Amino acid sequence: MIGRLNHVAIAVPDLAAATAQYAGTLGASVLPPQDEPDHGVTVVFIDLPNTKIELLHPLGEASPIQGFLDKNPAGGIHHICYEVDDILAARDRLQAAGARVLGTGEPKIGAHGKPVLFLHPKDFNGCLIELEQA
């Protein structure tokens, strides 16, 4: 059901410093920051030959990333995103198997302009999973 790895998301306490580290120290191709108000984050994508890294920083006081950073002040891996061909079929199959979809269960538009859903980390070995329609 899942397709290719779309990205690994890393929550960071200082977006400018993390961006500079990837661009300067690692020599990566870094895209400009983009605010995602519906998700409460500012994101920066790092393009790699085989996938992407998504740097996440809180946007606004109700950001879910702030809670993660409160528990992990230095930042850390927040979630892994996999592509699926049909996000609604994937959701239905996962729910039928007992997996919990976070939020209302209806896809939201993600940072790539495509529908996304998040799956409860307790159902996936402690890892928050994002599904993005390919």
N, C-alpha and C positions, 0 to 999 in steps of 0.2 A: 504494500500500500504506500509506504513512504518512498519518496524519490531521493534526489540528491540532497546533500547537505547544502543549505542555502547560506547560513551564517552561524557563527558563534558570537553571542552577545556578552560583552564585558561591561559591568557597571563601574564607572570611574568617578572619584570624588573631584577631580580637576580635569575637565574636558580639554582645555588648551594644552596642559602639560602632557596628557596622554596622546593627543593628536601629534604634538611635536615629537614625542618619543617614537611613535610609529613612523612618522615622515622622516625625521632626522636620523635617529639611532638605527632604526631598522630599514630605512630607505624604501618604505612602502608608498604606494599610490593612495593618497588620502583625499576623499571627497569633502566638500564644504559641509559644515554643520547644517542640520535641518531640524526645525522644531516640529514636534508631533503632539499638538495639544490634546488630541483625543486619547493619547496614551500617556500623557504627562511626562514626556521625555524630549530631550534634544539628542539627536543621533549623529554620529559621524561614521561613515562606512569606509573601511579599508579594503581596497580591491586586491585580491590575491589571485594567482593564476588558476587555482582550483576551487575557490570559495570566497567568502567575505568575512571580515571581522566587523562587528557593529559595536561601537563605543556608545554607552548609554549614560546620560547625565540627567538628573532631575530637572523637570520644567514645572515650576509652580509648587506650591506648598503641599498639594495633595498627591504628589508624584509617588507611585508605588516603588520607584527606584530609591527614594529617600529612605524608606524603611529598610531596604536591603543594605544601603550604605551605613545606616545606623548600626546594623549588626556586623557589618564588614567594612570598617572605616577606610581600609586601603583599597577597597573595591574587590572585584572578583568576577568569575564567570557567572552570569545571570541566567542565561537560557541557551538552548540549541534550537535552531530552526531547520525543519525539513520541508521539502516541497511535496505537495500531493497534487494529483491531477484534478480531483473533484473534492473540494473542501467539505461540502455538505454530505457527500457519501462517506467520506472519511470520518466526519463527526458522528454520523449515525452508526457506523460500524464500531467505532470506539465506545460510544455510549452503550451500545448493545452488549459489548464485552465488559462493561462495568467501569470504564475510564470516566473520570470527571472532567468536563470541559468547564473552564473558568468563565465567570461572567454570566451573561444571559444564555450562552450557547449559540448565539448568532454571530457570524463573522463580522469583524470590523475591518476597515481598510487600514493596512499597515504602511510602513515607511516606503515600501516599493510601489504603493498604489494598488496593491492586490489584497484580496480577502485573507485574513489571518484569524486563527483561534489559538488559545493557550490551553494546555492540558496540565492538570494538577501534578505537582512534583512528587507527591506521595504515591502516585500510581505508576511512576517511572523512575524508580530507584533514586529518588531525591532530586531529580533533574526536571526543571521546568522546561516543557517542550512547546515550541511554537510550530504550528503548521501554517504554511503559506501556499495558496493555490498557485500552481505553476502557470 
